[in-house]
């Protein structure tokens, strides 16, 4: 029995991005949230079409999109920047630290739950 190996992509990443190695915008982090804004996919490459279909299901991070499409993060960022330039997607930064729950509050809640058990 042969060990399970990941399938190699049929198309090289530089072909997918049109030979570009960097996005037109440097606004994407791996936790940047992406949301599809358009329903029309005409004129998009197959990879961009797959990306848009994925994003129609709800907001996803750049890392999640790359994982679902089995593409490197750098290639995903180039495709996303193209879609952002054409208005197909919008992005939102991940939640800033100030909006995250207070660590002491979480510890107090945990202590309270442990006391009840």
N, C-alpha and C positions, 0 to 999 in steps of 0.2 A: 504494500500500500504506500503510495507516495504522500509525503507531508503536504498539508494544505498551504498553498501559496497564493498571495494576492495576485489578481489578474493585472497585467501591465496595461497601461493605457494604450489605446491604438493610435492616438494622436499625441504628439509631443507637446509639452506645455508652451513652448515658444510659438508653436503654430496656433494654439488656442488664443494667445494674446496678440497675434499679429507681429510677433518678434519683439514686443515691448517687455521690458523687465520691471518697469516701475509704473504705478498708477498715475493718472493725470492729477490726482489730488492725494495729498498725504493725510487724509482725515480718517483713515480706517485703523482701528486697533482690533485685536482678536476678539474683544468683548463688545465692539460696536454693534448696536442692534439695527437690523435692516428690515424695512417694511416695503412691500410692493405697492406702487401707487397707480399703475396702469394695467389694464386688462389686455390691451392689444400687444401682440408679440411679433407683428409683421416686421420683416427686415432684420430680425435678430439672428445671430448665429445659433447653432444648435446648443452650444454650451450656455449662452445667455438665456435662451429659451428654457432650458432645464433649470437654471438658477431662478428665473422668474416664476416658474411653476412651483418650485419649492417654497419661495417666499410668499406665494399666495395663501399658503396654509396658516400664516401668522408670522409674527416677528421672530427672527432668528439672529443669532450672533454670527459674526464673520467666521469664527472657528467652527460653529455648527454647520454652516453652509459648506465650508471647505470639506468637512468630514463627510457630509451627505453626498457631495459630488465627487469625492475621492480625488480632489485637486489640491496642490500645494497652496498654502496661505497666500503666497506672493501672486500666484496666478489668479486666485479668487479675488484679491484686492484690485487687480487690473480690470477684471471683468466688472466688478462692482463699481469702480470709478467710471467706467464707460456708461453703465446703466444710470448712475447718478447724474452724469453730464446730460443724458438724454431725458431725464425726468421720469424714468421707469421705477425708481426706488427713492426712498428717503432714508435717512439714517438718524439715529439717536445715540448719544453717548451713553455709556453704562452709568448706572447710578453713582453720583459722587459719594465720597466717604461721609459727608455730612448728613446724608439722608439714610444712611444705614442705621440699624438699631444700635442703641448703646450697649456695650459689652457688659457693663455692670447690671443693667436691667435684665439682660438675658441670663446672667448668673443668678440673679435673685429669683427669676421665674423658675429656673432649674432647681434651685434649692427648695422653693415652695412645692414643686411637684414631687421631689424626693421625700419631703416631710409628710406628704399625704399618702405615700406608698408605705 
